[in-house]
């Protein structure tokens, strides 16, 4: 299914292309020494702009909160897994307990708690 992209995506791509073309032209006209100095200044401002955008993103994410970190108080507790051994049944089977990273593989293998 094809999705329609926001016009801001296309505007951003066109603007980035125009800026890159303009900088390439300026750097070609100025010569290597002056272009190197100008590229350093442009790089500093691009870095600062990226820092501002990333800090804004972090602040915005913290304001919205993390729904998984703060679950609603009415959420039911997860059920306790059964005690004792459990067996991986069948060829090329896997036995997993609690999603804790303890995995026993093989034919008829048993994992103990």
NUMI-598127 format. One record per residue (C-alpha): residue in one letter; x, y, z. Coordinates in steps of 0.05 Angstrom, whole numbers, padded with zeros to 5 digits, always signed. Layout:
<nodes>
AXYZ ...
</nodes>
This chain:
<nodes>
X+00000+00000+00000 X+00029+00067-00021 X+00030+00121+00032 X+00028+00195+00018 X+00086+00234+00048 X+00078+00300+00083 X+00094+00361+00041 X+00145+00380+00094 X+00188+00321+00074 X+00191+00346+00002 X+00202+00418+00023 X+00260+00395+00068 X+00292+00353+00012 X+00287+00410-00038 X+00315+00460+00013 X+00373+00414+00030 X+00389+00405-00043 X+00388+00480-00056 X+00433+00494+00004 X+00482+00439-00017 X+00484+00467-00088 X+00494+00538-00064 X+00550+00518-00017 X+00584+00478-00072 X+00581+00538-00118 X+00607+00585-00064 X+00664+00538-00046 X+00684+00531-00120 X+00685+00607-00131 X+00722+00624-00067 X+00781+00577-00075 X+00810+00525-00028 X+00836+00568+00029 X+00774+00612+00037 X+00727+00553+00026 X+00763+00514+00081 X+00752+00571+00131 X+00680+00581+00110 X+00667+00506+00115 X+00694+00506+00186 X+00646+00561+00206 X+00587+00527+00171 X+00605+00462+00206 X+00605+00495+00274 X+00536+00525+00263 X+00509+00459+00235 X+00535+00423+00297 X+00504+00474+00344 X+00438+00468+00306 X+00440+00393+00313 X+00454+00399+00388 X+00395+00446+00397 X+00348+00400+00359 X+00371+00339+00399 X+00363+00374+00466 X+00293+00397+00444 X+00276+00325+00427 X+00299+00300+00495 X+00260+00354+00531 X+00198+00339+00490 X+00204+00264+00503 X+00212+00276+00578 X+00151+00321+00581 X+00108+00268+00547 X+00133+00215+00595 X+00145+00141+00582 X+00081+00101+00587 X+00119+00036+00598 X+00160+00065+00654 X+00098+00093+00690 X+00043+00041+00679 X-00027+00057+00703 X-00042+00035+00774 X-00100-00008+00750 X-00054-00053+00710 X-00058-00126+00732 X+00007-00158+00755 X+00037-00208+00707 X+00023-00281+00723 X+00076-00320+00759 X+00108-00374+00716 X+00099-00447+00737 X+00152-00476+00783 X+00194-00537+00768 X+00224-00564+00704 X+00196-00553+00636 X+00215-00592+00574 X+00228-00574+00502 X+00185-00623+00463 X+00202-00646+00392 X+00257-00641+00342 X+00296-00575+00342 X+00254-00547+00399 X+00271-00492+00449 X+00251-00487+00522 X+00248-00416+00550 X+00233-00395+00621 X+00211-00324+00641 X+00242-00290+00581 X+00303-00283+00626 X+00353-00305+00575 X+00356-00377+00599 X+00344-00419+00538 X+00355-00493+00532 X+00357-00521+00462 X+00357-00592+00435 X+00314-00654+00431 X+00280-00668+00498 X+00325-00620+00537 X+00301-00598+00606 X+00316-00532+00641 X+00315-00528+00717 X+00300-00466+00758 
</nodes>
